[in-house]
Amino acid sequence: MNFGATTTMHIRPILSTLLRHKVAAALIVLEIAITFAIVCNAIFLIAGRMARANESSGMAEPELLRIQLAGFGARAGAGAVAQTTLDLSVLRALPGVKHATVANQVPFGNSSTNSSIALPADVDHEIVSVSTYFGGEDFIATTAVKLIAGRDFTAGEYLDAKDAIEREPHAFIPAVILNRATAEKVFPGGQAVGKTIHIYGTLTTVVGVIDELIRPNRSGRPQSMVLPLRATYMTGNYLLRVDPAQRDAVLKVAVAALDQAGPGRVVQAQQRYDTLRNNYFQQDYTMAMLLAAVCAALLVVTALGIVGLASFWVQQRTRMIGTRRALGATRGQIMRYFQTENLLLTGIGIVLGMAGAYAINQLLMTHYELARLPAWYLPIGALLLVALGQLAVFGPARRAAALPPVVVMRGA
């Protein structure tokens, strides 16, 4: 063994030593390669899951409550419209409630109502499928979606959803508000407000554009629109905008008030909006935690493997280390020897791991429609494995450097 003053001088004797322990060295290299390939893809999957779970709905979620009811018998028939009107008046009068509305669907609510829109003057224009929100009075104020162009609906534009839609193909929709994605899709590079679109068999005027409002189930493209149509409690959700600090208290009072306003109905859902989001993304959170646990386990096993191998090699080379110490090699030179040895093994493993990471990503892209692994994940993964290797070998290397020359005299 040549404990030279520089790292370069160490490489040839290190390679010579490693060639005499091919199996052990190959196992560590393989372990590092497998860990690198899996961890890079796992972290990419975790990042994708968390980005999905943190996606903005476009609404003021920290201030929102959702209540969903179901009725039977007479309450499920013509009386539903009157009951919904009464419910909203009761909810809006509750202390702590800033705004209240009823909508046919909500983001992260799974079910989605979809419609097709097109420009009436262009028969060849692409028909765009959009998620359709029936937003009653106060929908914009309650959800706090950001109006970036045009205006909100006026009082005279609101209609009962059943009366307006059931006349299709001669439905009457007086106005529509598009989200930004829909406006850019239908009117690329142009102004949407004031334009006319074809929907539900009738011509409708775009009166406003909101910044963002996602599809309830997040499937397909991000286009959505809001119509001035009143859903009923039978077909919709009550949304309440309240002070975030009062959400739990207001929710309890609101449910009790609705029960008094229309007894005999069943509460299907009552929750803060963050609870609705968390329930919707529970599978994503669980998957992210499982992948994080797999990454942690692989890194621990790899670190233990490096520690074990380095400790074994220190034990095997005790006499030679003591001899070199007696000939004047410093502790720092001995430590650098083992650290350089680990760096070579880790480097080879990382190179193989990069090929493995690419292969795994290609497999995921082919069978699960996963996006391509960004190239910058590879150097970050490399730095992580290098740091792990150096940390793992530090203890054995330090013990080797601490061996006194006298061990040679004692026959160590």
Backbone hydrogen bonds in HBPLUS format (Angstrom, degrees):
<---DONOR---> <-ACCEPTOR-->    atom                        ^
c    i                          cat <-CA-CA->   ^        H-A-AA   ^      H-
h    n   atom  resd res      DA  || num        DHA   H-A  angle D-A-AA Bond
n    s   type  num  typ     dist DA aas  dist angle  dist       angle   num
A0010-HIS N   A0007-THR O   2.94 MM   3  5.17 144.5  2.07 104.7 115.8     1
A0011-ILE N   A0008-THR O   3.29 MM   3  5.59 145.8  2.41 106.2 114.4     2
A0014-ILE N   A0010-HIS O   3.01 MM   4  6.05 151.8  2.09 154.7 163.8     3
A0015-LEU N   A0011-ILE O   2.87 MM   4  6.10 163.7  1.89 158.1 161.4     4
A0016-SER N   A0012-ARG O   2.99 MM   4  6.19 157.4  2.04 149.5 156.3     5
A0017-THR N   A0013-PRO O   2.90 MM   4  6.09 152.0  1.98 141.8 149.0     6
A0018-LEU N   A0014-ILE O   2.88 MM   4  6.14 159.8  1.92 153.5 159.2     7
A0019-LEU N   A0015-LEU O   2.97 MM   4  6.15 151.0  2.06 147.1 154.1     8
A0020-ARG N   A0017-THR O   3.06 MM   3  5.27 137.9  2.24 100.2 112.1     9
A0021-HIS N   A0018-LEU O   2.93 MM   3  5.04 150.6  2.02 102.2 111.8    10
A0025-ALA N   A0021-HIS O   3.04 MM   4  6.15 167.5  2.05 159.0 163.0    11
A0026-ALA N   A0022-LYS O   2.77 MM   4  5.85 159.8  1.81 151.3 157.6    12
A0027-LEU N   A0023-VAL O   2.95 MM   4  6.16 154.3  2.02 150.5 157.0    13
A0028-ILE N   A0024-ALA O   3.17 MM   4  6.45 159.3  2.21 149.3 153.7    14
A0029-VAL N   A0025-ALA O   2.98 MM   4  6.22 164.0  2.00 152.5 157.3    15
A0030-LEU N   A0026-ALA O   2.86 MM   4  6.02 160.6  1.90 148.3 153.8    16
A0031-GLU N   A0027-LEU O   2.88 MM   4  6.05 155.7  1.94 144.2 151.4    17
A0032-ILE N   A0028-ILE O   2.89 MM   4  6.13 160.0  1.93 152.4 157.3    18
A0033-ALA N   A0029-VAL O   2.92 MM   4  6.13 158.2  1.96 149.1 155.5    19
A0034-ILE N   A0030-LEU O   2.93 MM   4  6.13 167.7  1.95 154.5 157.0    20
A0035-THR N   A0031-GLU O   2.98 MM   4  6.10 164.0  2.01 147.1 152.2    21
A0036-PHE N   A0032-ILE O   2.86 MM   4  6.01 161.8  1.90 149.3 154.6    22
A0037-ALA N   A0033-ALA O   2.98 MM   4  6.18 170.1  1.99 154.1 156.3    23
A0038-ILE N   A0034-ILE O   3.00 MM   4  6.14 168.9  2.01 154.3 157.4    24
A0039-VAL N   A0035-THR O   2.84 MM   4  5.78 165.5  1.86 152.2 157.3    25
A0040-CYS N   A0036-PHE O   3.03 MM   4  6.02 167.2  2.05 150.2 153.8    26
A0041-ASN N   A0037-ALA O   3.45 MM   4  6.55 168.0  2.46 140.3 143.5    27
A0042-ALA N   A0038-ILE O   2.79 MM   4  5.91 153.7  1.86 151.8 160.7    28
A0043-ILE N   A0039-VAL O   2.83 MM   4  5.93 165.9  1.85 154.2 157.0    29
A0044-PHE N   A0040-CYS O   3.08 MM   4  6.25 151.4  2.16 140.1 148.4    30
A0045-LEU N   A0041-ASN O   2.92 MM   4  6.17 152.3  2.00 143.9 151.1    31
A0046-ILE N   A0042-ALA O   2.83 MM   4  6.12 156.7  1.88 150.4 157.3    32
A0047-ALA N   A0043-ILE O   2.85 MM   4  6.06 162.7  1.88 149.1 153.6    33
A0048-GLY N   A0044-PHE O   3.01 MM   4  6.22 155.2  2.08 143.6 150.3    34
A0049-ARG N   A0045-LEU O   2.91 MM   4  6.15 160.4  1.95 151.2 156.2    35
A0050-MET N   A0046-ILE O   2.90 MM   4  6.11 164.1  1.92 156.3 160.3    36
A0051-ALA N   A0047-ALA O   2.90 MM   4  5.99 152.5  1.97 144.6 152.5    37
A0052-ARG N   A0048-GLY O   3.00 MM   4  6.15 156.8  2.06 144.7 150.9    38
A0053-ALA N   A0049-ARG O   2.91 MM   4  6.17 155.2  1.98 144.7 151.9    39
A0054-ASN N   A0050-MET O   2.93 MM   4  6.04 134.1  2.15 139.6 150.8    40
A0055-GLU N   A0052-ARG O   3.30 MM   3  5.32 165.6  2.32 105.3 108.3    41
A0214-ILE N   A0057-SER O   3.34 MM 157  5.43 154.9  2.40 132.8 138.4    42
A0060-ALA N   A0143-THR O   2.80 MM  83  5.79 154.3  1.87 151.3 159.9    43
A0063-GLU N   A0060-ALA O   3.01 MM   3  5.76 159.1  2.05 125.2 131.8    44
A0064-LEU N   A0061-GLU O   3.09 MM   3  5.17 167.6  2.11 113.9 117.8    45
A0242-VAL N   A0063-GLU O   2.76 MM 179  5.20 165.3  1.78 153.0 155.6    46
A0273-TYR N   A0064-LEU O   3.08 MM 209  5.49 151.6  2.16 149.5 141.8    47
A0065-LEU N   A0240-LEU O   2.84 MM 175  5.04 140.8  2.00 142.5 153.2    48
A0240-LEU N   A0065-LEU O   3.01 MM 175  5.04 158.7  2.06 135.9 141.5    49
A0066-ARG N   A0271-GLN O   2.90 MM 205  5.51 163.8  1.93 164.0 169.4    50
A0271-GLN N   A0066-ARG O   3.00 MM 205  5.51 160.4  2.04 155.4 161.7    51
A0067-ILE N   A0238-TYR O   2.95 MM 171  5.08 156.7  2.01 143.3 149.2    52
A0238-TYR N   A0067-ILE O   2.85 MM 171  5.08 165.1  1.87 165.9 160.7    53
A0068-GLN N   A0269-ALA O   2.78 MM 201  4.89 161.3  1.82 143.9 145.8    54
A0268-GLN N   A0068-GLN O   2.72 MM 200  5.35 140.4  1.88 142.4 153.9    55
A0269-ALA N   A0068-GLN O   3.19 MM 201  4.89 153.5  2.26 135.3 133.6    56
A0070-ALA N   A0266-VAL O   2.79 MM 196  5.10 138.8  1.96 144.7 156.6    57
A0266-VAL N   A0070-ALA O   2.78 MM 196  5.10 164.6  1.80 158.1 160.4    58
A0075-ARG N   A0072-PHE O   3.26 MM   3  5.58 133.3  2.49 140.2 130.7    59
A0076-ALA N   A0073-GLY O   3.03 MM   3  5.51 152.2  2.11 110.3 118.9    60
A0077-GLY N   A0074-ALA O   3.08 MM   3  5.31 163.4  2.11 108.8 114.0    61
A0080-ALA N   A0077-GLY O   3.09 MM   3  5.82 169.0  2.10 122.8 126.0    62
A0083-GLN N   A0079-GLY O   2.89 MM   4  6.00 159.5  1.93 153.3 160.0    63
A0084-THR N   A0080-ALA O   2.89 MM   4  5.99 153.6  1.96 143.1 149.8    64
A0085-THR N   A0081-VAL O   3.07 MM   4  6.35 157.1  2.13 148.4 154.2    65
A0086-LEU N   A0082-ALA O   3.01 MM   4  6.28 158.8  2.06 148.1 153.7    66
A0087-ASP N   A0083-GLN O   2.81 MM   4  6.06 159.8  1.85 150.1 156.3    67
A0088-LEU N   A0084-THR O   2.98 MM   4  6.18 164.6  2.01 152.0 154.8    68
A0089-SER N   A0085-THR O   3.16 MM   4  6.40 155.9  2.22 144.1 150.4    69
A0090-VAL N   A0086-LEU O   3.01 MM   4  6.27 153.4  2.08 151.2 158.7    70
A0091-LEU N   A0087-ASP O   2.85 MM   4  6.13 163.5  1.88 157.1 161.6    71
A0092-ARG N   A0088-LEU O   2.93 MM   4  6.03 164.8  1.96 150.7 154.5    72
A0093-ALA N   A0090-VAL O   3.24 MM   3  5.31 138.2  2.42  97.4 108.8    73
A0094-LEU N   A0091-LEU O   3.17 MM   3  5.42 159.5  2.21 107.8 114.1    74
A0097-VAL N   A0094-LEU O   3.24 MM   3  5.73 165.2  2.26 132.5 134.3    75
A0098-LYS N   A0241-ARG O   2.77 MM 143  5.50 156.0  1.82 163.8 172.0    76
A0241-ARG N   A0099-HIS O   2.90 MM 142  5.20 170.2  1.90 150.3 151.7    77
A0101-THR N   A0239-LEU O   3.02 MM 138  5.42 151.9  2.10 149.2 157.4    78
A0239-LEU N   A0101-THR O   2.94 MM 138  5.42 166.2  1.96 146.8 150.6    79
A0136-GLY N   A0102-VAL O   3.35 MM  34  5.80 166.3  2.37 166.1 169.3    80
A0103-ALA N   A0237-ASN O   2.97 MM 134  5.35 155.6  2.03 144.2 150.8    81
A0237-ASN N   A0103-ALA O   2.66 MM 134  5.35 149.1  1.75 150.8 160.2    82
A0109-GLY N   A0106-VAL O   3.01 MM   3  5.32 132.2  2.25 142.7 138.4    83
A0108-PHE N   A0216-PRO O   2.78 MM 108  4.81 138.5  1.95 121.2 127.9    84
A0111-SER N   A0109-GLY O   2.85 MM   2  5.85 133.6  2.07 112.7  98.0    85
A0132-THR N   A0113-THR O   2.65 MM  19  5.44 169.0  1.66 150.3 154.4    86
A0115-SER N   A0130-VAL O   2.88 MM  15  5.50 157.5  1.93 157.7 165.1    87
A0130-VAL N   A0115-SER O   2.82 MM  15  5.50 166.6  1.84 162.7 167.5    88
A0117-ILE N   A0128-VAL O   2.93 MM  11  5.38 155.3  1.99 145.5 152.9    89
A0128-VAL N   A0117-ILE O   2.95 MM  11  5.38 165.1  1.97 163.6 162.1    90
A0118-ALA N   A0198-HIS O   3.33 MM  80  5.28 141.4  2.49 130.4 140.4    91
A0198-HIS N   A0118-ALA O   2.75 MM  80  5.28 162.2  1.78 164.2 169.5    92
A0122-ASP N   A0119-LEU O   3.33 MM   3  5.74 159.5  2.38 111.9 117.7    93
A0125-HIS N   A0122-ASP O   3.05 MM   3  5.24 164.0  2.08 109.9 114.4    94
A0131-SER N   A0223-GLN O   3.13 MM  92  6.40 172.3  2.14 132.0 131.8    95
A0225-MET N   A0131-SER O   2.92 MM  94  6.38 147.4  2.03 166.2 170.0    96
A0133-TYR N   A0225-MET O   2.85 MM  92  6.09 176.6  1.85 163.2 164.0    97
A0227-LEU N   A0133-TYR O   2.80 MM  94  6.15 164.6  1.82 172.4 177.9    98
A0135-GLY N   A0227-LEU O   2.95 MM  92  5.93 157.9  2.00 162.5 169.3    99
A0139-PHE N   A0136-GLY O   3.09 MM   3  5.69 137.1  2.28 148.2 145.7   100
A0142-THR N   A0138-ASP O   2.79 MM   4  5.72 155.0  1.85 147.5 154.5   101
A0143-THR N   A0139-PHE O   3.00 MM   4  6.04 174.0  2.01 153.0 155.0   102
A0144-ALA N   A0140-ILE O   2.88 MM   4  5.58 136.3  2.07 137.0 148.9   103
A0211-ASP N   A0146-LYS O   2.73 MM  65  5.43 154.2  1.79 156.3 165.5   104
A0148-ILE N   A0209-VAL O   2.81 MM  61  5.79 145.3  1.93 148.5 160.2   105
A0149-ALA N   A0209-VAL O   3.24 MM  60  5.02 139.9  2.41 146.7 143.3   106
A0209-VAL N   A0149-ALA O   2.87 MM  60  5.02 155.7  1.93 138.4 136.5   107
A0151-ARG N   A0207-VAL O   2.84 MM  56  5.93 161.7  1.88 142.1 146.0   108
A0157-GLU N   A0154-THR O   3.04 MM   3  5.48 160.6  2.07 114.7 121.0   109
A0159-LEU N   A0228-PRO O   2.96 MM  69  6.42 152.1  2.03 154.9 163.4   110
A0230-ARG N   A0159-LEU O   2.70 MM  71  6.02 158.6  1.74 155.2 162.3   111
A0164-ALA N   A0160-ASP O   3.13 MM   4  6.36 158.8  2.17 156.8 163.3   112
A0161-ALA N   A0230-ARG O   2.95 MM  69  5.14 170.8  1.96 132.1 132.2   113
A0165-ILE N   A0161-ALA O   2.97 MM   4  5.95 172.9  1.97 160.1 161.7   114
A0166-GLU N   A0162-LYS O   3.17 MM   4  5.85 160.3  2.21 142.8 148.4   115
A0168-GLU N   A0165-ILE O   3.07 MM   3  5.79 166.8  2.08 127.0 128.5   116
A0170-HIS N   A0167-ARG O   2.65 MM   3  5.17 154.8  1.71 127.6 128.2   117
A0176-VAL N   A0205-THR O   3.00 MM  29  6.17 134.1  2.22 156.2 154.4   118
A0207-VAL N   A0176-VAL O   2.96 MM  31  6.01 157.2  2.01 154.7 162.0   119
A0177-ILE N   A0226-VAL O   2.99 MM  49  5.11 166.2  2.01 153.2 156.9   120
A0226-VAL N   A0177-ILE O   2.73 MM  49  5.11 162.8  1.76 155.9 161.8   121
A0178-LEU N   A0208-GLY O   3.08 MM  30  6.50 149.9  2.18 154.5 148.3   122
A0210-ILE N   A0178-LEU O   2.83 MM  32  6.27 155.3  1.89 150.6 159.0   123
A0179-ASN N   A0224-SER O   3.08 MM  45  5.74 154.7  2.15 157.7 149.7   124
A0182-THR N   A0179-ASN O   3.04 MM   3  5.45 121.1  2.40 108.0 122.0   125
A0183-ALA N   A0179-ASN O   3.00 MM   4  6.28 165.9  2.02 160.9 165.4   126
A0180-ARG N   A0210-ILE O   2.80 MM  30  5.92 121.8  2.14 156.6 173.7   127
A0184-GLU N   A0180-ARG O   2.91 MM   4  6.12 161.4  1.95 156.5 160.9   128
A0185-LYS N   A0181-ALA O   3.06 MM   4  6.13 140.8  2.22 133.8 144.4   129
A0186-VAL N   A0182-THR O   2.89 MM   4  6.08 166.5  1.91 160.3 162.2   130
A0187-PHE N   A0183-ALA O   2.82 MM   4  5.59 154.7  1.88 141.3 149.9   131
A0190-GLY N   A0187-PHE O   3.01 MM   3  5.25 164.3  2.04 131.8 129.9   132
A0195-LYS N   A0192-ALA O   2.99 MM   3  5.55 161.8  2.02 138.6 141.7   133
A0194-GLY N   A0206-VAL O   2.74 MM  12  5.39 179.1  1.74 158.9 158.7   134
A0206-VAL N   A0195-LYS O   2.87 MM  11  5.58 169.5  1.88 168.8 171.9   135
A0197-ILE N   A0204-THR O   2.86 MM   7  5.42 163.0  1.89 158.2 162.7   136
A0204-THR N   A0197-ILE O   2.88 MM   7  5.42 162.5  1.91 159.1 164.4   137
A0199-ILE N   A0202-THR O   2.93 MM   3  5.50 168.6  1.95 165.3 166.3   138
A0202-THR N   A0199-ILE O   2.94 MM   3  5.50 157.6  1.99 118.7 125.7   139
A0218-ARG N   A0215-ARG O   3.31 MM   3  4.93 155.9  2.37  96.5 103.6   140
A0229-LEU N   A0227-LEU O   2.78 MM   2  5.47 141.5  1.93 101.5  91.6   141
A0235-THR N   A0232-THR O   3.03 MM   3  5.40 139.9  2.19 107.8 118.1   142
A0236-GLY N   A0232-THR O   2.84 MM   4  5.70 112.5  2.30 149.9 168.7   143
A0246-GLN N   A0243-ASP O   2.84 MM   3  5.38 155.1  1.90 120.2 128.5   144
A0250-VAL N   A0246-GLN O   2.88 MM   4  5.95 171.8  1.89 167.1 169.8   145
A0251-LEU N   A0247-ARG O   2.90 MM   4  5.96 158.3  1.94 151.1 157.4   146
A0252-LYS N   A0248-ASP O   3.21 MM   4  6.41 160.7  2.25 146.2 150.0   147
A0253-VAL N   A0249-ALA O   3.16 MM   4  6.43 163.3  2.19 150.1 154.5   148
A0254-ALA N   A0250-VAL O   2.79 MM   4  5.89 159.1  1.83 154.0 160.2   149
A0255-VAL N   A0251-LEU O   3.07 MM   4  6.22 162.5  2.10 150.8 154.0   150
A0256-ALA N   A0252-LYS O   3.26 MM   4  6.46 161.6  2.30 143.9 148.8   151
A0257-ALA N   A0253-VAL O   2.89 MM   4  6.11 153.2  1.96 148.0 156.1   152
A0258-LEU N   A0254-ALA O   2.95 MM   4  6.18 155.4  2.02 150.3 156.1   153
A0259-ASP N   A0255-VAL O   3.07 MM   4  6.29 150.4  2.16 143.9 151.9   154
A0260-GLN N   A0256-ALA O   3.10 MM   4  6.40 149.3  2.20 144.7 152.4   155
A0261-ALA N   A0257-ALA O   2.91 MM   4  6.14 149.8  2.00 143.8 152.9   156
A0262-GLY N   A0258-LEU O   2.97 MM   4  6.07 141.6  2.12 143.4 152.0   157
A0275-THR N   A0272-ARG O   3.10 MM   3  5.33 130.6  2.35 100.8 113.6   158
A0276-LEU N   A0272-ARG O   3.21 MM   4  6.63 152.4  2.29 146.8 154.2   159
A0277-ARG N   A0273-TYR O   2.97 MM   4  6.27 160.5  2.01 150.5 155.1   160
A0278-ASN N   A0274-ASP O   2.94 MM   4  6.08 162.8  1.97 141.5 146.6   161
A0279-ASN N   A0275-THR O   2.90 MM   4  6.08 158.7  1.95 150.6 155.9   162
A0280-TYR N   A0276-LEU O   3.03 MM   4  6.19 155.6  2.09 145.2 152.0   163
A0281-PHE N   A0277-ARG O   2.99 MM   4  6.25 153.1  2.06 153.6 160.5   164
A0282-GLN N   A0279-ASN O   3.37 MM   3  5.08 167.6  2.38 100.3 102.4   165
A0284-ASP N   A0281-PHE O   2.98 MM   3  5.15 118.0  2.38 100.9 116.5   166
A0285-TYR N   A0281-PHE O   2.93 MM   4  6.30 159.2  1.98 158.9 165.1   167
A0286-THR N   A0282-GLN O   2.88 MM   4  6.09 162.8  1.91 152.1 156.9   168
A0287-MET N   A0283-GLN O   2.90 MM   4  6.05 162.1  1.94 145.5 150.7   169
A0288-ALA N   A0284-ASP O   2.91 MM   4  6.08 158.6  1.95 147.6 153.6   170
A0289-MET N   A0285-TYR O   2.98 MM   4  6.22 156.7  2.03 149.3 155.1   171
A0290-LEU N   A0286-THR O   2.94 MM   4  6.20 157.5  1.99 151.1 157.4   172
A0291-LEU N   A0287-MET O   2.93 MM   4  6.13 163.3  1.96 152.4 156.8   173
A0292-ALA N   A0288-ALA O   2.89 MM   4  6.05 152.1  1.97 143.3 151.7   174
A0293-ALA N   A0289-MET O   2.89 MM   4  6.10 151.5  1.97 143.7 151.4   175
A0294-VAL N   A0290-LEU O   2.94 MM   4  6.24 152.3  2.02 146.3 153.9   176
A0295-CYS N   A0291-LEU O   2.93 MM   4  6.19 160.5  1.97 149.0 153.9   177
A0296-ALA N   A0292-ALA O   2.92 MM   4  6.14 164.6  1.94 149.6 153.8   178
A0297-ALA N   A0293-ALA O   2.89 MM   4  6.06 160.9  1.92 147.6 153.1   179
A0298-LEU N   A0294-VAL O   2.92 MM   4  6.13 163.6  1.95 152.6 156.8   180
A0299-LEU N   A0295-CYS O   2.95 MM   4  6.15 161.4  1.98 153.2 158.3   181
A0300-VAL N   A0296-ALA O   2.92 MM   4  6.12 158.2  1.97 150.1 156.2   182
A0301-VAL N   A0297-ALA O   2.92 MM   4  6.11 167.3  1.94 152.8 156.4   183
A0302-THR N   A0298-LEU O   2.90 MM   4  6.04 159.5  1.94 146.1 152.3   184
A0303-ALA N   A0299-LEU O   2.88 MM   4  6.03 160.0  1.92 145.8 151.6   185
A0304-LEU N   A0300-VAL O   2.86 MM   4  6.10 161.4  1.89 153.2 158.3   186
A0305-GLY N   A0301-VAL O   2.89 MM   4  6.11 149.7  1.99 144.2 152.9   187
A0306-ILE N   A0302-THR O   2.99 MM   4  6.28 155.5  2.05 149.7 155.7   188
A0307-VAL N   A0303-ALA O   2.93 MM   4  6.19 162.5  1.96 151.7 156.7   189
A0308-GLY N   A0304-LEU O   2.83 MM   4  5.97 162.6  1.86 148.3 153.4   190
A0309-LEU N   A0305-GLY O   2.96 MM   4  6.11 165.4  1.98 148.8 152.6   191
A0310-ALA N   A0306-ILE O   2.91 MM   4  5.97 166.7  1.93 150.8 155.3   192
A0311-SER N   A0307-VAL O   2.88 MM   4  5.97 159.2  1.93 148.0 154.1   193
A0312-PHE N   A0308-GLY O   3.00 MM   4  6.17 154.6  2.07 143.8 150.8   194
A0313-TRP N   A0309-LEU O   2.92 MM   4  6.19 161.9  1.95 152.8 157.5   195
A0314-VAL N   A0310-ALA O   2.93 MM   4  6.14 151.9  2.01 147.9 155.6   196
A0315-GLN N   A0311-SER O   3.04 MM   4  6.26 158.0  2.09 145.2 150.8   197
A0316-GLN N   A0312-PHE O   2.93 MM   4  6.23 153.3  2.00 147.9 155.7   198
A0317-ARG N   A0313-TRP O   3.00 MM   4  6.09 137.2  2.19 140.9 151.4   199
A0321-ILE N   A0317-ARG O   2.85 MM   4  6.05 159.0  1.90 160.8 167.6   200
A0322-GLY N   A0318-THR O   2.93 MM   4  6.14 164.8  1.96 153.8 157.8   201
A0323-THR N   A0319-ARG O   2.91 MM   4  6.15 151.9  1.99 144.4 152.5   202
A0324-ARG N   A0320-MET O   2.98 MM   4  6.23 164.7  2.00 149.9 152.9   203
A0325-ARG N   A0321-ILE O   2.88 MM   4  6.15 152.9  1.96 149.0 157.4   204
A0326-ALA N   A0322-GLY O   2.92 MM   4  6.16 148.4  2.02 142.3 150.9   205
A0326-ALA N   A0323-THR O   3.04 MM   3  5.03 115.6  2.47  92.6 108.4   206
A0327-LEU N   A0323-THR O   2.97 MM   4  6.33 133.0  2.20 139.8 153.4   207
A0329-ALA N   A0324-ARG O   2.95 MM   5  5.53 165.5  1.97 149.9 145.1   208
A0328-GLY N   A0325-ARG O   3.14 MM   3  5.23 159.9  2.18 102.1 107.7   209
A0334-ILE N   A0330-THR O   3.23 MM   4  6.55 155.0  2.29 147.6 153.7   210
A0335-MET N   A0331-ARG O   2.94 MM   4  6.21 163.5  1.97 154.7 159.4   211
A0336-ARG N   A0332-GLY O   2.91 MM   4  6.07 159.8  1.95 146.3 152.2   212
A0337-TYR N   A0333-GLN O   3.05 MM   4  6.23 141.5  2.21 136.8 146.6   213
A0338-PHE N   A0334-ILE O   3.33 MM   4  6.75 161.4  2.37 153.8 154.5   214
A0339-GLN N   A0335-MET O   2.95 MM   4  6.20 158.3  2.00 153.0 160.2   215
A0340-THR N   A0336-ARG O   2.77 MM   4  5.81 154.8  1.84 144.8 151.3   216
A0341-GLU N   A0337-TYR O   2.93 MM   4  6.16 157.0  1.99 147.8 154.7   217
A0342-ASN N   A0338-PHE O   2.97 MM   4  6.19 158.5  2.02 143.8 148.9   218
A0343-LEU N   A0339-GLN O   2.89 MM   4  6.10 147.8  1.99 140.0 149.6   219
A0344-LEU N   A0340-THR O   2.94 MM   4  6.24 153.0  2.01 152.0 157.7   220
A0345-LEU N   A0341-GLU O   3.18 MM   4  6.49 164.5  2.20 149.8 153.2   221
A0346-THR N   A0342-ASN O   2.82 MM   4  5.99 164.4  1.84 152.3 157.3   222
A0347-GLY N   A0343-LEU O   2.83 MM   4  5.90 156.3  1.89 143.5 150.5   223
A0348-ILE N   A0344-LEU O   3.05 MM   4  6.28 162.5  2.08 151.1 154.6   224
A0349-GLY N   A0345-LEU O   2.99 MM   4  6.21 162.3  2.02 148.5 153.9   225
A0350-ILE N   A0346-THR O   2.80 MM   4  6.03 150.8  1.88 150.5 158.7   226
A0351-VAL N   A0347-GLY O   3.04 MM   4  6.29 160.3  2.08 150.0 154.3   227
A0352-LEU N   A0348-ILE O   3.12 MM   4  6.43 166.2  2.14 152.5 155.6   228
A0353-GLY N   A0349-GLY O   2.75 MM   4  5.88 147.7  1.85 141.0 151.9   229
A0354-MET N   A0350-ILE O   2.80 MM   4  6.04 143.3  1.93 150.6 158.4   230
A0356-GLY N   A0352-LEU O   3.04 MM   4  6.37 153.4  2.11 144.3 152.5   231
A0357-ALA N   A0353-GLY O   2.69 MM   4  5.90 154.1  1.75 150.8 157.8   232
A0358-TYR N   A0354-MET O   3.04 MM   4  6.23 159.4  2.09 146.1 150.8   233
A0359-ALA N   A0355-ALA O   3.02 MM   4  6.25 155.2  2.08 143.7 150.7   234
A0360-ILE N   A0356-GLY O   2.92 MM   4  6.14 163.0  1.95 154.6 158.3   235
A0361-ASN N   A0357-ALA O   2.97 MM   4  6.12 160.0  2.01 145.7 151.7   236
A0362-GLN N   A0358-TYR O   2.95 MM   4  6.16 154.3  2.01 147.3 154.1   237
A0363-LEU N   A0359-ALA O   3.07 MM   4  6.33 152.3  2.15 144.3 151.5   238
A0364-LEU N   A0360-ILE O   2.96 MM   4  6.29 157.0  2.01 151.2 157.3   239
A0365-MET N   A0361-ASN O   2.83 MM   4  6.04 154.8  1.90 149.9 157.3   240
A0366-THR N   A0362-GLN O   2.99 MM   4  6.13 151.3  2.07 143.2 150.4   241
A0367-HIS N   A0363-LEU O   3.04 MM   4  6.19 164.7  2.07 152.2 155.6   242
A0368-TYR N   A0364-LEU O   2.80 MM   4  5.18 149.1  1.89 136.9 145.1   243
A0370-LEU N   A0364-LEU O   3.47 MM   6  5.68 174.6  2.47 115.9 116.2   244
A0377-TYR N   A0374-PRO O   3.10 MM   3  5.79 164.0  2.12 118.8 123.9   245
A0378-LEU N   A0375-ALA O   3.12 MM   3  5.80 147.0  2.23 116.7 123.6   246
A0381-GLY N   A0377-TYR O   2.84 MM   4  6.00 156.6  1.89 148.3 155.4   247
A0382-ALA N   A0378-LEU O   2.85 MM   4  6.07 150.9  1.93 149.0 158.0   248
A0383-LEU N   A0379-PRO O   2.94 MM   4  6.16 159.3  1.99 146.3 150.5   249
A0384-LEU N   A0380-ILE O   3.02 MM   4  6.27 154.7  2.09 146.0 153.2   250
A0385-LEU N   A0381-GLY O   2.99 MM   4  6.26 160.9  2.03 150.7 154.6   251
A0386-VAL N   A0382-ALA O   2.89 MM   4  6.09 161.1  1.92 153.6 159.3   252
A0387-ALA N   A0383-LEU O   2.92 MM   4  6.03 165.4  1.94 148.3 152.5   253
A0388-LEU N   A0384-LEU O   2.91 MM   4  6.10 155.7  1.97 143.8 151.3   254
A0389-GLY N   A0385-LEU O   2.84 MM   4  6.01 161.9  1.87 149.1 153.8   255
A0390-GLN N   A0386-VAL O   2.94 MM   4  6.17 164.5  1.96 154.3 158.0   256
A0391-LEU N   A0387-ALA O   2.93 MM   4  6.05 154.7  1.99 146.4 153.7   257
A0392-ALA N   A0388-LEU O   2.87 MM   4  6.03 157.2  1.93 149.7 156.2   258
A0393-VAL N   A0389-GLY O   3.00 MM   4  6.15 151.7  2.08 148.1 154.9   259
A0397-ALA N   A0393-VAL O   2.95 MM   4  5.99 163.2  1.98 156.2 161.8   260
A0398-ARG N   A0394-PHE O   2.86 MM   4  5.96 149.6  1.95 146.8 155.1   261
A0399-ARG N   A0395-GLY O   3.00 MM   4  6.30 155.8  2.06 153.7 160.5   262
A0400-ALA N   A0396-PRO O   2.93 MM   4  6.20 154.1  2.00 147.8 155.1   263
A0401-ALA N   A0397-ALA O   2.95 MM   4  6.19 155.6  2.02 144.5 150.9   264
A0402-ALA N   A0398-ARG O   3.03 MM   4  6.18 132.8  2.26 138.4 150.7   265
A0402-ALA N   A0399-ARG O   3.18 MM   3  5.08 130.7  2.44  90.9 104.2   266
A0403-LEU N   A0400-ALA O   3.23 MM   3  5.53 162.7  2.26 107.4 112.7   267
A0407-VAL N   A0404-PRO O   3.14 MM   3  6.05 175.2  2.14 128.7 130.0   268
A0408-VAL N   A0405-PRO O   3.13 MM   3  6.01 155.3  2.19 124.6 128.7   269
A0409-MET N   A0406-VAL O   3.01 MM   3  5.18 116.2  2.44  98.8 113.6   270
A0410-ARG N   A0406-VAL O   3.18 MM   4  6.55 135.1  2.39 141.1 153.6   271
A0412-ALA N   A0407-VAL O   2.92 MM   5  5.21 169.3  1.94 155.6 154.0   272
A0411-GLY N   A0408-VAL O   3.04 MM   3  5.20 163.2  2.07 107.6 112.5   273
